[in-house]
């Protein structure tokens, strides 16, 4: 058994350290459900709509606790998405079950864009591979870093 992270203020404290690389903003805070006043349907609705990109994962973006959560974090990083809400479901069993009930999706991680449930790791990976994620981020006013990378390669 892997030890679960303890519940404390550090679990939902904003990371103010700059991300690696030029032009990248600070990493997102990882929040706990207790910082969002419970996990009722109304509270979950507010949580998923509060930020443009919201992820419920096992662990934190800095230390994902499962491969699927890590894959979601890595996909978002590839696209340069740093400003998103991340909720660690391992800190709160109510949140873990509540978000599954809310989305009617049985697994974690779960990704929401602009308050709409997108899916889990498999869906996000598919969207990344077929280019749909670039388009969905664009609708949110987020320019994918992959577009900049492609522009750099085209100019060489």
QUIHU-V690963 format. One record per pair of residues at least 4 apart in sequence whose ideal C-beta (glycine too) atoms are under 7 Angstrom apart, sorted by the first residue. I is the first residue (numbers start at 0). J is the second residue. D is the distance in whole Angstrom. If there is no record, write none. Layout:
BEGIN
{{I J D} {I J D}}
END
This chain:
BEGIN
{{1 64 7} {3 89 5} {4 10 6} {4 87 7} {4 89 6} {4 90 6} {6 10 6} {6 31 7} {6 90 5} {8 12 6} {10 29 6} {10 31 5} {10 87 6} {10 90 6} {11 28 6} {11 29 6} {11 30 4} {11 31 5} {11 34 5} {12 28 7} {13 28 4} {14 25 6} {14 26 4} {14 28 6} {15 25 6} {16 25 7} {16 26 7} {17 25 6} {18 23 4} {18 24 7} {18 25 7} {18 26 6} {18 81 6} {23 79 7} {23 81 6} {24 81 5} {24 82 6} {26 60 6} {26 61 7} {26 81 6} {27 60 6} {27 81 7} {27 82 6} {27 83 5} {27 84 6} {27 85 5} {29 59 4} {29 60 6} {29 85 5} {29 87 5} {30 34 5} {30 35 6} {30 84 6} {30 86 5} {31 87 6} {31 90 5} {31 91 6} {32 37 7} {32 38 5} {32 86 7} {32 91 4} {32 93 6} {32 94 4} {33 91 7} {35 42 6} {35 46 5} {36 42 6} {37 42 5} {38 42 6} {38 43 6} {38 93 5} {38 94 5} {38 97 4} {39 43 7} {40 44 6} {40 101 6} {41 45 7} {42 46 6} {43 47 6} {43 97 6} {43 98 6} {43 101 4} {44 48 6} {45 49 6} {46 53 7} {46 86 7} {47 53 5} {47 111 4} {47 114 5} {48 114 4} {49 84 6} {50 83 6} {50 84 4} {51 112 7} {51 113 6} {51 139 5} {51 141 7} {52 80 6} {52 83 4} {52 112 6} {53 83 7} {53 84 5} {53 111 4} {54 71 6} {54 83 6} {54 85 5} {54 108 6} {54 110 5} {55 86 5} {55 88 6} {55 98 5} {55 107 6} {55 108 6} {55 109 4} {56 63 6} {56 68 4} {56 71 6} {56 85 6} {56 87 7} {56 88 7} {56 107 6} {56 108 4} {57 63 7} {57 64 4} {57 65 5} {57 68 5} {57 88 6} {57 89 5} {57 107 6} {58 62 5} {58 63 4} {58 64 3} {58 68 6} {58 87 6} {58 89 6} {59 85 6} {59 87 6} {60 72 5} {60 85 5} {63 68 4} {63 69 4} {63 72 5} {64 68 6} {64 89 6} {65 69 7} {66 70 6} {67 71 7} {67 108 6} {67 119 7} {67 120 4} {68 72 6} {68 108 5} {69 73 6} {70 74 6} {70 120 5} {70 124 6} {71 75 7} {71 108 5} {71 110 6} {71 120 5} {71 123 6} {72 76 6} {73 77 6} {74 78 7} {74 123 5} {74 124 7} {74 127 5} {75 80 4} {75 83 7} {77 145 6} {78 132 6} {78 136 6} {78 143 4} {78 144 6} {78 145 6} {79 143 6} {79 144 3} {80 136 7} {80 141 6} {86 94 6} {88 94 5} {88 95 4} {88 98 7} {88 107 5} {91 95 7} {92 96 6} {93 97 6} {94 98 6} {95 107 7} {96 100 6} {97 101 6} {98 102 6} {98 109 6} {99 104 6} {99 105 6} {102 109 6} {102 116 5} {104 109 6} {104 116 7} {104 119 7} {106 119 5} {108 119 6} {108 120 6} {109 116 7} {109 119 6} {110 117 5} {110 118 6} {110 123 5} {111 115 6} {111 116 6} {111 117 6} {112 117 5} {112 135 6} {112 139 6} {113 139 6} {117 122 6} {117 123 7} {118 122 3} {118 123 6} {120 124 6} {121 125 6} {122 126 6} {123 127 6} {123 132 7} {124 128 6} {125 129 6} {126 131 4} {126 132 4} {126 135 7} {127 132 5} {130 134 7} {131 135 6} {132 136 6} {133 137 6} {133 143 4} {133 145 6} {133 146 7} {134 138 7} {135 139 7} {136 141 4} {136 143 5} {137 142 7} {142 146 6} {144 148 6} {145 149 6} {146 150 6} {147 151 6} {148 152 7} {149 153 6} {150 154 6}}
END
